[in-house]
Amino acid sequence: MLTITAIPAFNDNYIWCLADTASGKALVVDPGQAAPVREHLRQHNLTLDTILVTHHHPDHVGGVNALVSDVPDCRITGPADSPFREVTEPVHPGDEVVWNSITFQVFGVPGHTLDHIAYFSESKVDGHPVLFCGDTLFVCGCGRLFEGTPAQMRQSLNTLRNLPDDARVYCAHEYTLANLKFARHWLPDDDNLRQFEEKCQSLRDEGRATVPSLLGDEKRLNPFLRWDDAAVVAAARSYCAAKGLPAGDQDEIFAAVRHGKDNFRAS
């Protein structure tokens, strides 16, 4: 039986652990810290044999070396063209990564960083295909553009938007409520967003995670995936008119939403 569990790290990171309970083998995604992973493996009697890395930021790779010191033959899979040089199995977009019975497709998703990749498997865990997307796509948000351009990020998100609606989105941060504050500001008349915000607030009040989400819900709710939605376009063009920004094509609409989020201060 395969399970996916969130291992909390830092203030708001999630390190994902994919485990085969029959064999006791485990794969972890983006271990920014070693200690919480070690404790999770110990509690569940699991042996780490694979690490998936999506990009080079320290809160995603900071625990890799310590974990590998525990298991020297652990496979480290990550982007081939990356500042993070500890990968033992470098991959490129279009490659496949096989772990136990699961095959992951590797997608290039630059924008947040230039080396960013995502891992998607049509093999279902708990009834759903699996998307490990790092900091590219969040629940009702997307990653900041530290290295890439708005056009790159929109294309990366379009790659993910084309995946099946029933895919579960295992992103790397609990940013949902902050993202929803902006989304509700941008689209104040969107009742679906209002209802979703209430649901997510209830989850957080109970100490529960808002992730994973379903990709179909992200397509319906997330303003960063709705650059061709009339309501998002109208809000973007109004914003751009006030800020003196271009708002012609889809890349410029997306850039306006990202600019709005980057400069948003919740009241």
Buried (B, 14 or more C-beta within 10 A) or exposed (E): EBEBBBBBBEEEBBBBBBBBEEEEBBBBBBBBBBEBBBEBBEEBEBEBBBBBBBBBBEBBBBBBEBBBEEBEEBBBBBBBEBEBEBBEBBBEBEBEBEBBEBEBBBBBBBBBBBBBBBBBBEBBBEEBBBBBBBBBBBBBBBBBBEBBBBBBBBBBBBBBBEBEEEBBBBBBBBBBBBBBBBBBBBBEEBEEBBEBBEEBBEBEEEEEBBBBBBBBBBBBBBBBBBBEBEEBBEBBBEBBEEEEBEBEEBBBBBBBBBBBBEEEEEE
